[in-house]
Amino acid sequence: MAQANCINIYLLRHGKTLGEPALYGHTDIGVLTERQQGICHSLMGEQLGFESLLTSPLIRCRDLAELINAQHHGLDYRIAPEWQETSFGDLDGVPFEQAKQSWPLFKAFWQDPANNTLPNAEPLDIFYQRISTAWDQFMQTVEKDTLIVCHGGTIRMILAKVLNLDWHNPALYASLNIAHQSLTHIQIIKAEKDYLRVCMIGKPLNG
């Protein structure tokens, strides 16, 4: 029997964005430079030993990934659009203070996002399928310990896929805390088949 090979996957959510409180999906908003530097420094202290680095193309992730890449010589580094956050449609990036008339839509969405898609937003089932497909493709090709800099929604969908959770369940979004600048760790054990285990969810990093 072939020897098992263990691969570590680290999912790092970006830091708190600069904008007013809002739902930031595809809106390309940044993170304070000093915060990005602090997250990078804290991550280096974890000594994770990853050899590959993937990032969502959105600047709140990409800026951080480029800082990390500059600290690690010889990383396989790629911008990976498949890990981008969902789109919140017409209300994406609109400050809550400026969208008071849409509060009933927000409230319904937060209570049951699977059945209350925001206007012109990416439906939750399409988001789950997109991330699920990306994960399946990633699993087929991953060979090295990998850090993926991405988003809270993306991480939730990966966990739903790995743990076979019901992505319709509102608790996955309301009760599972994937904080800014937090680290989630998944192991892939490649043997006669692939085995997955979630070792850590949402460990906060200083920054």
RODO-2510 file (C-alpha; in nm, 4 decimals, decimal comma):
residues 207
     n   res          X          Y          Z
     1     m     0,0000     0,0000     0,0000
     2     a     0,1314     0,3453    -0,0910
     3     q     0,2518     0,5627     0,1941
     4     a     0,0034     0,8310     0,3003
     5     n     0,0944     1,1919     0,2243
     6     c    -0,0351     1,4699     0,4492
     7     i    -0,0934     1,8140     0,2952
     8     n    -0,1861     2,1184     0,5058
     9     i    -0,4240     2,3800     0,3721
    10     y    -0,4489     2,7120     0,5557
    11     l    -0,7366     2,9500     0,4835
    12     l    -0,6615     3,3082     0,5901
    13     r    -0,9405     3,5637     0,5927
    14     h    -0,8338     3,9178     0,5087
    15     g    -0,8288     4,1971     0,7667
    16     k    -1,1049     4,4457     0,8428
    17     t    -1,1715     4,6686     0,5439
    18     l    -1,1492     5,0476     0,5404
    19     g    -1,5055     5,1247     0,4354
    20     e    -1,8150     5,2067     0,6356
    21     p    -2,0169     4,9081     0,7638
    22     a    -2,1641     4,7320     0,4599
    23     l    -2,1736     4,3969     0,2827
    24     y    -1,8492     4,3846     0,0850
    25     g    -1,8509     4,1119    -0,1753
    26     h    -1,7116     4,2035    -0,5163
    27     t    -1,6608     4,5667    -0,4111
    28     d    -1,2835     4,6087    -0,4284
    29     i    -1,2045     4,7826    -0,1012
    30     g    -0,8711     4,7727     0,0787
    31     v    -0,7342     4,7187     0,4275
    32     l    -0,5160     4,9654     0,6184
    33     t    -0,1525     4,9074     0,5171
    34     e    -0,0325     4,8903     0,8773
    35     r    -0,2933     4,6245     0,9515
    36     q    -0,1861     4,4180     0,6514
    37     q     0,1741     4,4390     0,7687
    38     g     0,0708     4,3335     1,1191
    39     i    -0,1223     4,0320     0,9894
    40     c     0,1743     3,9314     0,7754
    41     h     0,4095     3,9596     1,0743
    42     s     0,1753     3,7548     1,2921
    43     l     0,1413     3,4887     1,0225
    44     m     0,5191     3,4602     0,9948
    45     g     0,5284     3,3885     1,3677
    46     e     0,3061     3,0839     1,3134
    47     q     0,5896     2,9175     1,1125
    48     l     0,3445     2,7181     0,9035
    49     g     0,5890     2,6082     0,6348
    50     f     0,3554     2,6404     0,3354
    51     e     0,5130     2,6257    -0,0098
    52     s     0,2236     2,7466    -0,2222
    53     l     0,0241     3,0705    -0,1939
    54     l    -0,3101     3,1437    -0,3601
    55     t    -0,5128     3,4605    -0,3257
    56     s    -0,8460     3,6046    -0,4254
    57     p    -0,7882     3,8845    -0,6782
    58     l    -0,9655     4,1430    -0,4601
    59     i    -0,7249     4,3973    -0,3191
    60     r    -0,8040     4,3246     0,0478
    61     c    -0,6633     3,9760    -0,0090
    62     r    -0,4126     4,0393    -0,2854
    63     d    -0,2245     4,3151    -0,1009
    64     l    -0,1782     4,0839     0,1968
    65     a    -0,0737     3,7928    -0,0229
    66     e     0,1898     4,0071    -0,1915
    67     l     0,3344     4,1041     0,1469
    68     i     0,3453     3,7357     0,2437
    69     n     0,5020     3,6412    -0,0886
    70     a     0,7737     3,9023    -0,0384
    71     q     0,8616     3,7417     0,2970
    72     h     0,8784     3,3874     0,1560
    73     h     1,1298     3,3239    -0,1192
    74     g     1,0434     3,0545    -0,3703
    75     l     0,6697     3,0249    -0,3078
    76     d     0,4416     2,9066    -0,5852
    77     y     0,2242     3,2180    -0,5990
    78     r    -0,0949     3,2577    -0,8008
    79     i    -0,3908     3,4947    -0,8086
    80     a    -0,6928     3,2634    -0,8022
    81     p    -1,0273     3,4207    -0,9096
    82     e    -1,2127     3,1039    -0,8092
    83     w    -1,1764     3,1947    -0,4383
    84     q    -1,3416     3,5373    -0,4742
    85     e    -1,6192     3,6361    -0,2352
    86     t    -1,9828     3,6257    -0,3408
    87     s    -2,1556     3,9272    -0,4939
    88     f    -2,4233     4,1039    -0,2911
    89     g    -2,5673     4,2598    -0,6051
    90     d    -2,7191     4,6066    -0,5939
    91     l    -2,6388     4,6383    -0,2225
    92     d    -2,2761     4,5259    -0,2493
    93     g    -2,0571     4,7868    -0,0812
    94     v    -2,3475     5,0236    -0,0068
    95     p    -2,3071     5,1508     0,3520
    96     f    -2,5933     5,0380     0,5733
    97     e    -2,6444     5,4006     0,6749
    98     q    -2,7204     5,4887     0,3133
    99     a    -2,9455     5,1867     0,2565
   100     k    -3,1986     5,2224     0,5365
   101     q    -3,4852     5,1743     0,2918
   102     s    -3,3415     4,8293     0,2153
   103     w    -3,3272     4,7190     0,5776
   104     p    -3,6129     4,4652     0,5359
   105     l    -3,4124     4,3018     0,2544
   106     f    -3,1007     4,2828     0,4713
   107     k    -3,2990     4,1410     0,7627
   108     a    -3,4610     3,8695     0,5517
   109     f    -3,1245     3,7825     0,3965
   110     w    -2,9521     3,7484     0,7338
   111     q    -3,2338     3,5333     0,8717
   112     d    -3,2407     3,2952     0,5730
   113     p    -2,9852     3,3763     0,3013
   114     a    -3,0621     3,0669     0,0928
   115     n    -3,4200     3,1788     0,0323
   116     n    -3,3786     3,5583     0,0328
   117     t    -3,1305     3,6530    -0,2374
   118     l    -3,0530     4,0247    -0,2413
   119     p    -3,1387     4,2143    -0,5638
   120     n    -2,9095     4,1023    -0,8494
   121     a    -2,6818     3,9161    -0,6059
   122     e    -2,5189     3,5777    -0,6629
   123     p    -2,7692     3,3224    -0,5259
   124     l    -2,6372     3,1122    -0,2396
   125     d    -2,6722     2,7860    -0,4310
   126     i    -2,4618     2,9266    -0,7173
   127     f    -2,1996     3,0506    -0,4700
   128     y    -2,1837     2,7111    -0,2994
   129     q    -2,1554     2,5306    -0,6331
   130     r    -1,8806     2,7680    -0,7495
   131     i    -1,6689     2,7145    -0,4389
   132     s    -1,7477     2,3418    -0,4269
   133     t    -1,6298     2,3001    -0,7860
   134     a    -1,3171     2,5056    -0,7169
   135     w    -1,2395     2,2878    -0,4124
   136     d    -1,2829     1,9655    -0,6118
   137     q    -1,0446     2,0936    -0,8787
   138     f    -0,7979     2,2106    -0,6140
   139     m    -0,8056     1,8674    -0,4479
   140     q    -0,7121     1,6999    -0,7752
   141     t    -0,3961     1,9044    -0,8221
   142     v    -0,2701     2,0133    -0,4776
   143     e     0,0691     1,8661    -0,3881
   144     k     0,2155     2,1137    -0,1383
   145     d     0,1184     2,2793     0,1879
   146     t    -0,0830     2,5802     0,0715
   147     l    -0,2025     2,9117     0,2124
   148     i    -0,5172     3,0580     0,0537
   149     v    -0,5893     3,4245     0,1321
   150     c    -0,9612     3,4703     0,0806
   151     h    -1,2948     3,5697     0,2350
   152     g    -1,5312     3,4748     0,5144
   153     g    -1,7997     3,3524     0,2759
   154     t    -1,5498     3,1481     0,0765
   155     i    -1,4170     2,9810     0,3919
   156     r    -1,7698     2,8973     0,5103
   157     m    -1,8484     2,7328     0,1780
   158     i    -1,5244     2,5329     0,1835
   159     l    -1,6096     2,4117     0,5346
   160     a    -1,9632     2,3244     0,4238
   161     k    -1,8129     2,1174     0,1428
   162     v    -1,5459     1,9457     0,3541
   163     l    -1,7772     1,8719     0,6493
   164     n    -2,0802     1,7922     0,4322
   165     l    -2,2825     2,0622     0,6071
   166     d    -2,6193     2,1867     0,4869
   167     w    -2,5357     2,5132     0,3110
   168     h    -2,9042     2,6124     0,3393
   169     n    -2,8741     2,6283     0,7192
   170     p    -2,8734     2,9955     0,8349
   171     a    -2,6574     2,8973     1,1349
   172     l    -2,3655     2,8398     0,8975
   173     y    -2,3627     3,2152     0,8378
   174     a    -2,5066     3,3581     1,1607
   175     s    -2,3390     3,1330     1,4197
   176     l    -2,0104     3,0179     1,2634
   177     n    -1,7638     3,2978     1,3323
   178     i    -1,4918     3,3381     1,0689
   179     a    -1,3439     3,6640     1,1950
   180     h    -1,1249     3,9026     1,0017
   181     q    -0,7571     3,7981     0,9989
   182     s    -0,8342     3,4489     1,1247
   183     l    -0,6801     3,1185     1,0209
   184     t    -0,8571     2,7922     0,9399
   185     h    -0,6582     2,4700     0,8952
   186     i    -0,7616     2,1676     0,6886
   187     q    -0,5487     1,8574     0,6383
   188     i    -0,5672     1,6364     0,3310
   189     i    -0,4358     1,2845     0,3815
   190     k    -0,3693     1,1335     0,0413
   191     a    -0,3568     0,7535     0,0532
   192     e    -0,5628     0,4944    -0,1377
   193     k    -0,8244     0,7716    -0,1244
   194     d    -0,8313     1,1268     0,0080
   195     y    -0,9204     1,1814     0,3734
   196     l    -0,9986     1,5269     0,5079
   197     r    -0,9933     1,6638     0,8589
   198     v    -1,0563     2,0114     0,9897
   199     c    -0,7923     2,0851     1,2524
   200     m    -0,8755     2,4468     1,3368
   201     i    -1,1423     2,7047     1,2533
   202     g    -1,1074     3,0816     1,2825
   203     k    -0,7939     3,1142     1,4964
   204     p    -0,7409     3,4912     1,5353
   205     l    -0,4117     3,6447     1,4254
   206     n    -0,2814     3,9661     1,5757
   207     g    -0,2401     4,2617     1,3484
***
